[in-house]
Amino acid sequence: MALDAEQLREAARRIAAWRVAPKVPVACPVCGELGLEIIDRSARPHAEWYALTCSACGLSETLNIPLGPAVPSLD
C-alpha cells in the first residue's frame, strides 16, 4: 500500500511526535488506530529511514527523509 501525499505528511508529523515521546502510542496515518510501530533505520548523516507497520490496517511502509549535505568543519 503506497501512501498518498497527505498520508506522507501525516506520517512525517507522527514520526516527529514519536521522536519526542517514543513511549507514547502513535496513531496510524492511514486508519487512525493507535499502535503504529515505528522502527528507526536511519543512516545519519545522509538520510532518515523509518519502517512503519500497522497491525490494524496492514500498513507496511518505509519512509525516507533525506538530510542535507554535511557541513564542513570550521576547525
FENTA-V472356 format. One line per field, one symbol per residue. phi: phi as a letter, one per 40 degrees, with the letter a starting at -180 (. if undefined). Layout:
phi = ???
This chain:
phi = .cccdcccccccccccccccbcccdbccccbgcchccbbcbcbcccabbbcbbbccbgdabbbbbcbcccccccc
